[in-house]
Amino acid sequence: MNPSKLVSTKELQSEVSRLNEELQMRDQLVQQLSQELFRLVKGNTSFVPAPSVSDRQIAQMQAMREQLQAVEEQVGFYQEQIAERDAEVYQLRQSVQELTDRSRMLEQVVQELPGVYRQKFAERIEPIKEKLEQLQKENRQLHTELQSVTYRLAVRSRKAKGLDLPTVESDDNRGIQMPSFGNV
């Protein structure tokens, strides 16, 4: 190989490595500058240039703001209606719960009514049964006394009249008359 070519290759390699170092340094500087610029822009919003806006865009933005305001008013109106309906629903749910509880209580009362009526009837009929038994006992006693008195009267009346025999009368036209046994 030629010594001039060797020197030039060495020179070229040293030049390439120097250029690489410079390139790396520039990359570092660009990165540092971009970070610094980002920090400055982020902290200072007035630094951003104002966009150019046409009259047509301004009119469109105004129309959109009006539409947005109308939509916000509608949303507010609907939110009020929803809140009122929610309150009504809450009240209706409470009412349904109260009525359900009352219905259950009434169903329980209705189921207990036959037993309550039987108990009350038994309580009320007990004095009547006792009175009826007392009256029946008194009735039997009076009936027994009545039979005894009737028997005694019959015995006395027989003793007073004597013997109570049937009488036979002879009547030609009538035939034989049947005997009378008195008050037996």
Beta strands, then each sheet from edge to edge (+ up, - down):
strand 1: 170-171
strand 2: 175-176
sheet 1: 1+ 2-
end
